[in-house]
Amino acid sequence: MKINRLEQIKKNGKITVGTSADYPPYEFHREVDKKDTIVGFDIAIAEEIAKELGVTLELKEMKFEGLLAALEAGSIDFAISGMEPTEERKKNADFTKIYYKAIQTVSIRDEDKEKYKTIEDLKGKKVGAQKGTIQETIVKEQLPQSELKAMGKISDLILELKTKKVDALILEKPVATSYMKNKDFVFADVKLTAEDAGSAIAVRKNSPELVEAMNKTIDKLLADKSIYRFVAEANEWVEQK
């Protein structure tokens, strides 16, 4: 018997989202009314989805690489975390349409900006990326002569760059920009060939009704430019941190 997950969610009156909250401006921790709160433009989108469905949003924080497993296990209804819908991921989840596109960048220390200008310059160097992400794949495929250092949290990678344990990081531009505020990091002139396919929401396999409902919300948020307002607001919060 086919399960209609959209009907189940509406019946339960609750939808559970999984996210990895170390990815500003997509999702990150911020003090709101003296309480540690997960905010960001992904969270704003998730809230709009819950609102459109007429249900309560429950948020679960976990490591990025564990999101799809949590989806398969049924402990979350959807995952939103700046996730690119790759062919590999589509084997384990269904995806909505793209809601945001970003540019991939190479971030380095300011003192090294004359040192690293091409992929060749990073040969034999340590390059960091978040575990389980498209950025990790970029290092493997486009910088095969560099040494990959994959870690679960972006904040840990930033510390690795700051303390000179890695020479560069592959990050999405809005994320890199958020972490580079008031820090001695810059974008390298290194050109990556991968085009960002964009971010989409992951749901459990065989959930067409839920995907359709989420796509309607995404269409609405794109049409009235709300998503870009959410991005701007999230970036402002990052600057205030």
Order of alpha helices (4+ residues) and beta strands (2+ residues): alpha-beta-beta-beta-alpha-beta-alpha-beta-alpha-beta-beta-beta-alpha-beta-alpha-beta-alpha-beta-beta-alpha-alpha
